[in-house]
Amino acid sequence: MKFLHVTDTHLGYRQYGLEERARDFFDVFDEAIDLAIQHKVDFVLHSGDFFHTSRPSNSVILEGLQLLSKLKSANIPIFLIPGNHDRGNKVKDVSPLHILRDFGANLIEQGTVEYEGIYISGVKYLSKIALKKIGTIKPVLERFLENSKNRGIHLLMLHQEFTPHFPHGLYLSKEIPKGFSYVGIGHLHERVMPFYNQNCMVVYPGSTEFTAFSKNEEQTPKGVFLVEKKENSLEANFIELKRRRPFLSFEFEEESFLDTVKDIKTKLESIREYSDKSPVVILKGYIEKLSIKDLNAVLAKNGIYLDKNNVLHINFLLKTREDSKKQKDIFSLHTKQIDIEKELKRLIGDELLVNHVYEIISQAKSMESIEDFKEFLKENYTKLDI
């Protein structure tokens, strides 16, 4: 048995409003499919967020189907679960993943399927409100194990928040009952190398392209896991995707910005040796005297400018020290004067909704400026989905 595990492909995501970025997400998924065919895997697992939204455009759906048809032509089935981005809404609509069924995709929203003697279970993304109502997903997972007990390999796909990667997340040790051979988890966009929980291999492949949804995402490579049964155990090997767009991230001080510019130029030269895609440059720093216009002028003067053969996009994440101080003072003042959770209960009433809103406020409190929080909401709009 051999399979490829991929997750969080986010097809249709036009990051920074750029069509080139939308193209990038298709490119790396296409590469993952090529790897599946090249390695002659038995099947592919996809643990959520196949599409970036529950209402992808017609063109995004069409291209997604075209890519899956490559797997179908190679007689490689794909098993997938809905993530928070593409799960749909029972009241308004179903997940767009249902459309993929005629193209070799096996959608598992909550249940188990058997494929050539291998059991594959999955649970679609459950919001924090849903988890508050049911308390734990363990009983559901235990039911999955009942039909496959002592009958060979049992794989599980989840798209949930687990500690320590998410604050107030679920605990793997408490939620995952003993009996699964492999747990493949989506939602976290940072790759985590395989580890064991109750004799079960746990794998986080991370997103296939850079999304900026996770703080440490830029520190880990993007790729997929090739998993193979060897004798009585599973072996998972990470394969880095080569077609992804390079991202360069720099932290700078205003006084030494020219030194940062030199570093950028050096990195740009090295990138051109292995990638035909112009990179995205992320600049993080404090400014007092300079503006974005000033920074762009310095960059352009040193040959760093927006062009398909130079730099695709420059993303500035800037703040002033005064703004940072004011924001901390405001949150400090509010924390001392009122009990935020108690006040929310008074204003909202519904305990589940209060918990959800309070968590968003807590995340806001951990940020240094309102601009940081705006960026957070822009990139994580599903946090408002209840």
Residue pairs with C-beta under 8 A, 6 or more apart in sequence:
1 42
1 118
1 153
1 228
1 229
2 39
2 40
2 41
2 42
2 226
2 227
2 228
2 229
3 41
3 42
3 43
3 44
3 45
3 155
3 226
3 227
4 32
4 35
4 36
4 39
4 41
4 44
4 45
4 224
4 225
4 226
4 227
5 44
5 45
5 47
5 184
5 203
5 205
5 224
5 225
5 226
5 227
5 236
6 29
6 32
6 44
6 45
6 46
6 205
6 208
6 224
7 46
7 47
7 48
7 49
7 83
7 159
7 184
7 185
7 186
7 187
7 204
7 205
7 206
7 207
7 208
8 47
8 48
8 49
8 83
8 186
8 187
8 189
8 205
8 206
8 207
8 208
8 211
9 25
9 28
9 29
9 32
9 46
9 49
9 50
9 207
9 208
9 209
10 25
10 49
10 51
10 52
10 85
10 207
10 208
10 209
10 211
11 25
11 26
11 29
11 50
11 51
11 52
11 56
11 60
11 63
11 64
12 22
12 25
12 51
12 52
12 53
12 56
12 57
12 60
13 21
13 22
13 25
13 52
13 209
13 211
14 21
14 22
15 21
15 22
15 210
15 211
15 212
16 280
16 313
16 315
18 312
18 313
20 245
20 308
20 312
21 245
21 280
21 312
21 313
22 60
24 209
24 243
24 244
24 245
24 277
25 52
25 208
25 209
26 63
26 67
27 243
27 244
28 208
28 209
28 222
28 241
28 243
28 244
29 67
29 208
30 67
30 70
30 243
31 241
31 242
31 243
32 208
32 224
32 241
33 44
33 67
33 68
33 70
33 71
34 70
35 224
35 226
35 239
36 44
36 71
36 74
36 76
37 70
37 71
37 74
37 76
39 226
41 76
41 226
42 76
42 116
43 76
43 77
43 78
43 79
43 115
44 71
44 76
44 77
44 78
44 79
45 78
45 79
45 80
45 120
45 155
45 157
45 184
46 78
46 79
46 80
46 81
46 157
46 186
47 80
47 81
47 83
47 122
47 157
47 158
47 159
47 184
47 185
47 186
47 205
48 80
48 81
48 82
48 83
48 84
48 85
48 86
48 124
48 125
48 157
48 159
48 186
48 187
49 83
49 84
49 85
49 86
49 159
49 186
49 187
49 207
50 64
50 80
50 82
50 83
50 86
50 97
50 100
51 60
51 61
51 64
51 85
51 86
51 96
51 97
52 85
52 86
53 85
53 86
54 85
54 86
54 87
54 88
54 89
54 93
54 95
54 96
55 93
55 96
56 64
56 86
56 96
61 96
61 99
64 100
65 99
65 100
65 103
68 78
68 100
68 103
68 104
68 105
69 103
69 104
71 77
71 78
71 104
72 103
72 104
76 104
77 104
77 105
77 106
77 115
78 104
78 105
78 106
79 105
79 106
79 108
79 113
79 115
79 120
79 122
79 157
80 97
80 100
80 105
80 106
80 107
80 108
80 122
80 157
81 107
81 108
81 109
81 122
81 123
81 124
81 125
81 157
81 158
81 159
81 186
82 88
82 95
82 97
82 107
82 109
82 124
82 125
82 159
83 124
83 125
83 159
83 186
83 187
84 125
84 127
84 159
84 187
84 382
84 385
85 382
86 95
86 96
86 97
87 95
87 124
87 125
88 94
88 95
88 96
95 107
95 109
95 124
97 105
97 107
98 107
100 107
101 107
106 113
106 115
106 120
108 120
108 121
108 122
108 157
109 122
109 123
109 124
110 122
110 123
110 124
110 140
111 121
111 122
111 144
112 119
112 120
112 121
112 144
112 147
112 148
113 119
113 120
113 121
114 120
114 148
117 151
117 152
117 153
118 152
118 153
118 154
118 155
119 144
119 147
119 148
119 151
119 152
119 153
119 154
119 155
120 154
120 155
120 156
120 157
121 141
121 144
121 154
121 155
121 156
121 157
121 180
122 156
122 157
122 158
123 137
123 140
123 141
123 157
123 158
123 159
123 160
124 159
125 159
125 160
125 187
126 134
126 137
126 160
127 385
127 386
128 355
128 356
128 359
128 386
129 352
129 353
129 355
129 356
129 386
131 137
131 170
132 352
132 355
133 352
136 174
136 175
137 160
137 170
137 175
138 174
138 175
138 176
138 177
141 156
141 175
141 176
141 177
141 180
142 177
144 154
144 156
145 154
145 177
145 179
145 180
148 154
148 179
149 179
153 181
153 182
153 229
153 234
154 179
154 180
154 181
154 182
155 180
155 181
155 182
155 183
155 184
156 176
156 180
156 182
156 183
156 184
157 183
157 184
157 185
157 186
158 183
158 184
158 185
158 186
159 185
159 186
159 187
160 169
160 170
160 185
160 187
161 168
161 169
161 170
161 187
161 188
162 169
162 170
162 171
162 172
162 175
162 185
162 188
163 169
163 170
163 171
163 172
165 188
165 190
165 192
165 204
166 188
167 359
167 362
167 363
168 359
172 183
172 197
172 202
173 197
173 198
176 183
176 197
176 198
176 200
176 202
177 198
178 198
178 199
178 200
179 200
180 200
181 200
181 201
181 234
182 200
182 201
182 203
182 227
182 234
183 197
183 200
183 201
183 202
183 203
184 203
184 205
184 225
185 202
185 203
185 204
186 204
186 205
188 204
188 206
188 214
189 206
189 207
189 211
189 213
189 214
189 217
190 204
190 206
190 214
190 216
190 217
190 219
190 220
191 204
191 205
191 206
191 220
191 221
191 222
191 223
191 238
192 203
192 204
192 206
193 238
194 201
194 202
194 203
194 225
194 236
195 201
195 202
196 202
201 234
201 236
203 225
203 227
203 236
205 223
205 224
205 225
205 238
206 217
206 220
206 222
206 223
207 213
207 217
207 222
208 222
208 223
208 224
208 241
208 244
209 222
209 244
209 245
210 217
210 218
210 222
210 244
210 245
210 247
210 280
211 217
211 379
212 218
212 379
213 379
213 380
218 247
218 249
218 282
221 238
221 240
222 240
222 241
222 244
223 238
223 239
223 240
223 241
224 238
224 239
224 241
225 236
225 237
225 238
225 239
226 236
226 237
226 239
227 234
227 235
227 236
227 237
228 234
228 235
228 237
229 235
245 275
245 277
245 278
245 279
245 280
245 312
246 271
246 275
246 277
246 279
246 280
247 279
247 280
247 282
248 264
248 267
248 268
248 271
248 279
248 280
248 281
248 282
249 281
249 282
249 284
250 260
250 263
250 264
250 281
250 282
250 283
250 284
251 284
251 285
252 259
252 260
252 283
252 284
252 285
253 285
253 286
254 285
254 286
254 287
254 288
254 289
254 290
257 285
257 290
257 295
257 298
258 298
260 283
261 298
261 299
261 302
261 304
264 281
264 299
264 304
265 302
265 303
265 304
267 279
268 279
268 304
268 310
268 311
271 279
277 312
278 307
278 308
278 309
278 310
278 311
278 312
279 311
279 312
280 311
280 312
280 313
280 314
280 315
281 304
281 311
281 313
281 314
281 315
282 314
282 315
282 317
283 295
283 314
283 315
283 316
283 317
283 318
284 317
284 318
285 317
285 318
286 318
286 319
286 320
286 321
286 324
287 295
287 318
287 319
287 320
288 320
288 321
292 316
292 318
295 316
296 314
299 305
299 314
303 310
304 310
304 311
304 314
305 311
306 312
306 313
306 314
317 371
317 372
317 375
318 371
319 368
319 369
319 371
319 372
323 368
323 369
323 370
323 371
324 368
324 369
327 367
327 368
327 369
327 370
328 368
331 364
331 365
334 340
335 365
340 358
340 361
341 354
341 358
344 354
344 357
344 358
344 361
345 351
345 354
348 354
348 357
353 386
356 386
360 383
360 384
363 373
363 376
363 383
364 373
364 376
367 373
367 376
377 383
377 384
